[in-house]
Structures are given as structure tokens and as C-alpha cells.
């Protein structure tokens, strides 16, 4: 099994007003950064949100009136609570599926260190 260093998880919805975060019907970006400076992103969709998007698309005509839907880096999940997102990430890491489910982004530059906890990247260089 691969060994992973410390990680930092950013969940887009945590920047939203609580009233705008329906954990049962939402989609949100998640960025996982490891202490080796590698950064990974995926979008978590609830099953219910896929149904809501299809219904909306039928009304608006998007995606051929709701006949299809796609998103890159999509992970389907039952709810988008922080706890569930963490559980899914831990499971993907344990099963060595993380790098398949998430997309790698450019590594974190030293100029961005202030965005992370103090000494998070302490031994990365």
C-alpha cells in the first residue's frame, strides 16, 4: 500500500452560507493537498443532485433536455458532509484508488505556503 504524508482538505461548500449548503442535494469541489506539495481535485455530487440537475436541464434545455450529464473528476456520494467527504477520501487512499478518482493539479508553489497550516510543508524541500 502506498504511504501518504499529511494532507489538507479544502471543501468548497465550507465557504458558503450554511443555508446554501444542502448536504443531501449539492455538488462541490474538493482539493486535497499533501505535505509533499502535490495537489489533487475532484467534484463530489450527491445522487439526489444528479436528479435535480437532470430536472433543471429538462426545463432549460441544457444537456439535450436532461438526456445526459457529465463532469470531469466526478465522485458520487450520498451526502456532502465534511465527515462523509473525509471518509470517502480515506477509503480511496486505503484502496489505492485516490489517484484514479482525483485529478492532479500543479504542485503548490512556495509562494502559496501562507494558505496552509504553519509548517505543513516543513520537509518538502
N, CA and C atoms as a LAMMPS dump frame, in Angstrom:
ITEM: TIMESTEP
0
ITEM: NUMBER OF ATOMS
375
ITEM: BOX BOUNDS ff ff ff
-5.0000000000000000e+02 5.0000000000000000e+02
-5.0000000000000000e+02 5.0000000000000000e+02
-5.0000000000000000e+02 5.0000000000000000e+02
ITEM: ATOMS id mol type element x y z
1 1 1 N 0.841 -1.188 0
2 1 2 C 0 0 0
3 1 3 C 0.881 1.245 0
4 2 1 N 0.499 2.237 -0.78
5 2 2 C 1.233 3.497 -0.828
6 2 3 C 1.156 4.209 0.512
7 3 1 N 2.23 4.86 0.861
8 3 2 C 2.238 5.668 2.07
9 3 3 C 1.974 7.122 1.682
10 4 1 N 1.041 7.75 2.356
11 4 2 C 0.719 9.147 2.087
12 4 3 C 1.145 9.995 3.272
13 5 1 N 1.626 11.179 2.97
14 5 2 C 2.024 12.109 4.005
15 5 3 C 0.787 12.826 4.529
16 6 1 N 1.017 13.776 5.403
17 6 2 C -0.096 14.577 5.91
18 6 3 C -0.842 15.21 4.751
19 7 1 N -2.119 15.453 4.975
20 7 2 C -2.912 16.072 3.921
21 7 3 C -3.771 17.186 4.474
22 8 1 N -4.139 18.083 3.571
23 8 2 C -5.013 19.196 3.882
24 8 3 C -6.187 19.1 2.918
25 9 1 N -7.404 19.162 3.447
26 9 2 C -8.592 19.027 2.608
27 9 3 C -9.376 20.336 2.633
28 10 1 N -9.594 20.896 1.449
29 10 2 C -10.404 22.106 1.292
30 10 3 C -11.712 21.693 0.634
31 11 1 N -12.818 22.075 1.256
32 11 2 C -14.149 21.761 0.739
33 11 3 C -14.837 23.081 0.401
34 12 1 N -15.17 23.23 -0.861
35 12 2 C -15.737 24.486 -1.366
36 12 3 C -16.923 24.97 -0.538
37 13 1 N -17.815 24.085 -0.183
38 13 2 C -19.058 24.474 0.492
39 13 3 C -18.814 25.105 1.858
40 14 1 N -17.664 24.88 2.438
41 14 2 C -17.391 25.483 3.743
42 14 3 C -17.238 27 3.652
43 15 1 N -17.097 27.52 2.449
44 15 2 C -17.053 28.972 2.249
45 15 3 C -18.442 29.549 1.999
46 16 1 N -19.44 28.69 1.844
47 16 2 C -20.808 29.133 1.585
48 16 3 C -21.517 29.453 2.897
49 17 1 N -22.624 30.198 2.804
50 17 2 C -23.505 30.354 3.951
51 17 3 C -24.105 28.987 4.252
52 18 1 N -24.27 28.685 5.535
53 18 2 C -24.829 27.377 5.907
54 18 3 C -26.17 27.112 5.242
55 19 1 N -26.963 28.159 5.05
56 19 2 C -28.283 27.991 4.436
57 19 3 C -28.196 27.563 2.97
58 20 1 N -27.046 27.768 2.34
59 20 2 C -26.881 27.417 0.927
60 20 3 C -26.281 26.035 0.715
61 21 1 N -25.989 25.314 1.798
62 21 2 C -25.344 24.007 1.689
63 21 3 C -26.334 22.922 2.081
64 22 1 N -26.981 22.35 1.085
65 22 2 C -27.892 21.228 1.3
66 22 3 C -27.075 19.957 1.125
67 23 1 N -26.679 19.336 2.199
68 23 2 C -25.78 18.185 2.146
69 23 3 C -26.36 16.987 1.403
70 24 1 N -27.669 16.976 1.228
71 24 2 C -28.318 15.87 0.516
72 24 3 C -28.463 16.157 -0.981
73 25 1 N -28.37 17.432 -1.371
74 25 2 C -28.592 17.818 -2.771
75 25 3 C -27.601 18.91 -3.157
76 26 1 N -26.367 18.512 -3.4
77 26 2 C -25.35 19.508 -3.742
78 26 3 C -24.215 18.871 -4.528
79 27 1 N -23.408 19.747 -5.088
80 27 2 C -22.13 19.328 -5.668
81 27 3 C -21.099 20.361 -5.258
82 28 1 N -19.891 19.902 -5.006
83 28 2 C -18.869 20.804 -4.506
84 28 3 C -17.488 20.304 -4.882
85 29 1 N -16.603 21.256 -5.067
86 29 2 C -15.213 20.921 -5.359
87 29 3 C -14.478 20.608 -4.068
88 30 1 N -13.567 19.66 -4.171
89 30 2 C -12.724 19.282 -3.038
90 30 3 C -11.282 19.261 -3.538
91 31 1 N -10.416 19.946 -2.809
92 31 2 C -8.993 19.954 -3.143
93 31 3 C -8.24 19.292 -2.001
94 32 1 N -7.448 18.292 -2.346
95 32 2 C -6.614 17.601 -1.363
96 32 3 C -5.167 17.95 -1.681
97 33 1 N -4.477 18.479 -0.677
98 33 2 C -3.073 18.823 -0.825
99 33 3 C -2.28 17.986 0.164
100 34 1 N -1.224 17.367 -0.324
101 34 2 C -0.356 16.564 0.53
102 34 3 C 0.867 17.379 0.92
103 35 1 N 1.515 17 2.014
104 35 2 C 2.66 17.765 2.501
105 35 3 C 3.865 17.68 1.567
106 36 1 N 3.804 16.829 0.538
107 36 2 C 4.863 16.815 -0.482
108 36 3 C 4.576 17.839 -1.584
109 37 1 N 3.549 18.683 -1.36
110 37 2 C 3.121 19.777 -2.228
111 37 3 C 2.248 19.344 -3.398
112 38 1 N 1.931 18.063 -3.525
113 38 2 C 1.046 17.649 -4.617
114 38 3 C -0.387 18.051 -4.288
115 39 1 N -1.108 18.482 -5.335
116 39 2 C -2.478 18.98 -5.179
117 39 3 C -3.386 18.213 -6.133
118 40 1 N -4.544 17.788 -5.604
119 40 2 C -5.491 16.968 -6.353
120 40 3 C -6.892 17.544 -6.201
121 41 1 N -7.723 17.42 -7.248
122 41 2 C -9.078 17.976 -7.185
123 41 3 C -10.091 16.975 -7.731
124 42 1 N -11.282 17.021 -7.143
125 42 2 C -12.433 16.251 -7.638
126 42 3 C -13.688 17.028 -7.268
127 43 1 N -14.781 16.708 -7.941
128 43 2 C -16.069 17.306 -7.617
129 43 3 C -16.983 16.209 -7.104
130 44 1 N -17.509 16.417 -5.909
131 44 2 C -18.411 15.462 -5.269
132 44 3 C -19.849 15.882 -5.56
133 45 1 N -20.642 14.965 -6.08
134 45 2 C -22.062 15.173 -6.368
135 45 3 C -22.863 14.19 -5.528
136 46 1 N -23.952 14.656 -4.931
137 46 2 C -24.857 13.689 -4.307
138 46 3 C -25.699 13.054 -5.41
139 47 1 N -26.189 11.848 -5.116
140 47 2 C -27.068 11.174 -6.073
141 47 3 C -28.303 12.041 -6.349
142 48 1 N -28.82 12.642 -5.272
143 48 2 C -30.007 13.491 -5.424
144 48 3 C -29.703 14.701 -6.306
145 49 1 N -28.497 15.236 -6.204
146 49 2 C -28.135 16.395 -7.009
147 49 3 C -28.123 16.061 -8.497
148 50 1 N -27.727 14.861 -8.839
149 50 2 C -27.763 14.45 -10.247
150 50 3 C -29.209 14.483 -10.75
151 51 1 N -30.131 13.999 -9.918
152 51 2 C -31.554 14.037 -10.294
153 51 3 C -32.04 15.484 -10.425
154 52 1 N -31.635 16.334 -9.494
155 52 2 C -32.031 17.749 -9.545
156 52 3 C -31.474 18.432 -10.792
157 53 1 N -30.228 18.135 -11.126
158 53 2 C -29.628 18.722 -12.324
159 53 3 C -30.336 18.237 -13.586
160 54 1 N -30.717 16.967 -13.607
161 54 2 C -31.442 16.453 -14.769
162 54 3 C -32.793 17.16 -14.914
163 55 1 N -33.506 17.321 -13.806
164 55 2 C -34.805 18.005 -13.847
165 55 3 C -34.631 19.45 -14.325
166 56 1 N -33.623 20.14 -13.809
167 56 2 C -33.351 21.521 -14.24
168 56 3 C -33.023 21.556 -15.729
169 57 1 N -32.19 20.621 -16.168
170 57 2 C -31.78 20.598 -17.576
171 57 3 C -32.943 20.29 -18.507
172 58 1 N -33.911 19.517 -18.035
173 58 2 C -35.119 19.28 -18.841
174 58 3 C -35.87 20.591 -19.053
175 59 1 N -35.883 21.432 -18.028
176 59 2 C -36.573 22.718 -18.108
177 59 3 C -35.81 23.734 -18.955
178 60 1 N -34.484 23.74 -18.829
179 60 2 C -33.679 24.764 -19.505
180 60 3 C -33.2 24.344 -20.891
181 61 1 N -33.292 23.052 -21.181
182 61 2 C -32.814 22.559 -22.464
183 61 3 C -31.341 22.176 -22.474
184 62 1 N -30.665 22.402 -21.355
185 62 2 C -29.247 22.04 -21.293
186 62 3 C -29.074 20.525 -21.411
187 63 1 N -27.913 20.124 -21.854
188 63 2 C -27.558 18.699 -21.955
189 63 3 C -28.645 17.905 -22.671
190 64 1 N -29.052 18.431 -23.824
191 64 2 C -30.102 17.799 -24.641
192 64 3 C -31.352 17.523 -23.808
193 65 1 N -31.799 18.578 -23.131
194 65 2 C -33.007 18.485 -22.296
195 65 3 C -32.885 17.429 -21.203
196 66 1 N -31.697 17.328 -20.616
197 66 2 C -31.506 16.401 -19.5
198 66 3 C -31.263 14.963 -19.903
199 67 1 N -30.97 14.717 -21.176
200 67 2 C -30.743 13.329 -21.597
201 67 3 C -29.356 12.819 -21.23
202 68 1 N -28.439 13.724 -20.892
203 68 2 C -27.116 13.288 -20.435
204 68 3 C -26.581 14.303 -19.436
205 69 1 N -25.563 13.89 -18.733
206 69 2 C -24.857 14.778 -17.816
207 69 3 C -23.443 14.234 -17.672
208 70 1 N -22.489 15.122 -17.591
209 70 2 C -21.125 14.683 -17.314
210 70 3 C -20.404 15.759 -16.528
211 71 1 N -19.386 15.333 -15.845
212 71 2 C -18.478 16.246 -15.162
213 71 3 C -17.154 15.513 -15.013
214 72 1 N -16.079 16.218 -15.261
215 72 2 C -14.785 15.576 -15.058
216 72 3 C -14.535 15.445 -13.562
217 73 1 N -13.792 14.447 -13.204
218 73 2 C -13.404 14.233 -11.798
219 73 3 C -14.608 14.044 -10.88
220 74 1 N -15.683 13.455 -11.385
221 74 2 C -16.921 13.298 -10.611
222 74 3 C -16.821 12.12 -9.642
223 75 1 N -17.212 12.385 -8.4
224 75 2 C -17.364 11.334 -7.396
225 75 3 C -18.786 11.44 -6.866
226 76 1 N -19.548 10.366 -6.985
227 76 2 C -20.919 10.342 -6.46
228 76 3 C -20.876 9.921 -4.999
229 77 1 N -21.72 10.563 -4.199
230 77 2 C -21.684 10.378 -2.748
231 77 3 C -23.101 10.539 -2.202
232 78 1 N -23.395 9.915 -1.078
233 78 2 C -24.761 10.001 -0.541
234 78 3 C -25.058 11.352 0.093
235 79 1 N -24.071 11.982 0.747
236 79 2 C -24.24 13.334 1.284
237 79 3 C -22.882 14.012 1.292
238 80 1 N -22.884 15.323 1.29
239 80 2 C -21.632 16.066 1.171
240 80 3 C -21.162 16.663 2.496
241 81 1 N -21.46 16.001 3.591
242 81 2 C -20.942 16.478 4.876
243 81 3 C -19.423 16.324 4.895
244 82 1 N -18.769 17.147 5.695
245 82 2 C -17.309 17.058 5.83
246 82 3 C -16.91 15.642 6.236
247 83 1 N -17.637 15.069 7.166
248 83 2 C -17.307 13.73 7.649
249 83 3 C -17.34 12.709 6.513
250 84 1 N -18.392 12.77 5.683
251 84 2 C -18.514 11.8 4.596
252 84 3 C -17.418 12.008 3.552
253 85 1 N -17.12 13.257 3.223
254 85 2 C -16.056 13.537 2.261
255 85 3 C -14.733 12.971 2.778
256 86 1 N -14.425 13.192 4.056
257 86 2 C -13.205 12.643 4.656
258 86 3 C -13.197 11.12 4.587
259 87 1 N -14.346 10.494 4.903
260 87 2 C -14.427 9.026 4.86
261 87 3 C -14.141 8.503 3.459
262 88 1 N -14.717 9.148 2.455
263 88 2 C -14.515 8.701 1.073
264 88 3 C -13.049 8.872 0.674
265 89 1 N -12.452 9.99 1.018
266 89 2 C -11.039 10.212 0.691
267 89 3 C -10.17 9.163 1.373
268 90 1 N -10.419 8.9 2.648
269 90 2 C -9.644 7.882 3.375
270 90 3 C -9.799 6.516 2.717
271 91 1 N -11.014 6.192 2.304
272 91 2 C -11.262 4.908 1.646
273 91 3 C -10.518 4.834 0.306
274 92 1 N -10.601 5.899 -0.483
275 92 2 C -9.904 5.911 -1.772
276 92 3 C -8.394 5.758 -1.59
277 93 1 N -7.846 6.402 -0.569
278 93 2 C -6.416 6.264 -0.289
279 93 3 C -6.083 4.835 0.123
280 94 1 N -6.878 4.275 1.024
281 94 2 C -6.627 2.912 1.512
282 94 3 C -6.737 1.88 0.397
283 95 1 N -7.646 2.107 -0.528
284 95 2 C -7.863 1.167 -1.636
285 95 3 C -6.965 1.47 -2.845
286 96 1 N -6.092 2.476 -2.694
287 96 2 C -5.201 2.913 -3.768
288 96 3 C -5.976 3.322 -5.022
289 97 1 N -7.114 3.969 -4.81
290 97 2 C -7.944 4.458 -5.909
291 97 3 C -7.962 5.984 -5.991
292 98 1 N -7.293 6.63 -5.039
293 98 2 C -7.323 8.088 -4.967
294 98 3 C -6.845 8.732 -6.271
295 99 1 N -5.716 8.283 -6.788
296 99 2 C -5.132 8.908 -7.974
297 99 3 C -5.94 8.64 -9.239
298 100 1 N -6.859 7.703 -9.177
299 100 2 C -7.769 7.454 -10.294
300 100 3 C -8.987 8.362 -10.198
301 101 1 N -9.475 8.579 -8.982
302 101 2 C -10.691 9.37 -8.77
303 101 3 C -10.434 10.877 -8.835
304 102 1 N -9.287 11.315 -8.369
305 102 2 C -8.93 12.736 -8.351
306 102 3 C -8.002 13.045 -9.526
307 103 1 N -7.965 14.307 -9.92
308 103 2 C -7.059 14.762 -10.974
309 103 3 C -5.945 15.578 -10.344
310 104 1 N -4.715 15.296 -10.742
311 104 2 C -3.568 16.018 -10.203
312 104 3 C -3.483 17.401 -10.836
313 105 1 N -3.256 18.381 -9.996
314 105 2 C -3.037 19.758 -10.421
315 105 3 C -1.572 20.104 -10.189
316 106 1 N -1.119 21.255 -10.667
317 106 2 C 0.275 21.631 -10.403
318 106 3 C 0.552 21.687 -8.9
319 107 1 N 1.757 21.313 -8.532
320 107 2 C 2.144 21.327 -7.125
321 107 3 C 2.033 22.737 -6.541
322 108 1 N 1.877 22.789 -5.237
323 108 2 C 1.78 24.065 -4.527
324 108 3 C 3.144 24.754 -4.556
325 109 1 N 3.147 25.995 -4.977
326 109 2 C 4.365 26.796 -5.012
327 109 3 C 4.645 27.353 -3.613
328 110 1 N 5.922 27.574 -3.324
329 110 2 C 6.29 28.121 -2.007
330 110 3 C 5.571 29.428 -1.697
331 111 1 N 5.262 30.205 -2.726
332 111 2 C 4.587 31.488 -2.505
333 111 3 C 3.17 31.301 -1.961
334 112 1 N 2.637 30.082 -2.009
335 112 2 C 1.292 29.796 -1.508
336 112 3 C 1.292 29.165 -0.115
337 113 1 N 2.451 29.049 0.505
338 113 2 C 2.547 28.401 1.819
339 113 3 C 1.627 29.03 2.858
340 114 1 N 1.424 30.334 2.771
341 114 2 C 0.601 31.038 3.757
342 114 3 C -0.85 30.542 3.771
343 115 1 N -1.27 29.861 2.728
344 115 2 C -2.642 29.342 2.651
345 115 3 C -2.83 28.049 3.449
346 116 1 N -1.749 27.515 3.986
347 116 2 C -1.772 26.22 4.672
348 116 3 C -1.308 26.384 6.112
349 117 1 N -1.604 25.39 6.955
350 117 2 C -1.154 25.47 8.348
351 117 3 C 0.37 25.639 8.432
352 118 1 N 0.814 26.32 9.458
353 118 2 C 2.239 26.544 9.667
354 118 3 C 2.982 25.215 9.667
355 119 1 N 4.089 25.186 8.973
356 119 2 C 4.968 24.01 8.865
357 119 3 C 4.337 22.812 8.161
358 120 1 N 3.231 23.012 7.46
359 120 2 C 2.601 21.897 6.745
360 120 3 C 3.566 21.292 5.728
361 121 1 N 4.348 22.135 5.066
362 121 2 C 5.291 21.672 4.048
363 121 3 C 6.721 21.6 4.588
364 122 1 N 6.889 21.503 5.882
365 122 2 C 8.185 21.621 6.546
366 122 3 C 9.299 20.814 5.87
367 123 1 N 9.044 19.588 5.509
368 123 2 C 10.096 18.726 4.96
369 123 3 C 9.93 18.466 3.469
370 124 1 N 9.291 19.379 2.762
371 124 2 C 9.005 19.112 1.352
372 124 3 C 10.15 19.499 0.414
373 125 1 N 11.088 20.321 0.888
374 125 2 C 12.222 20.693 0.019
375 125 3 C 13.498 20.206 0.631
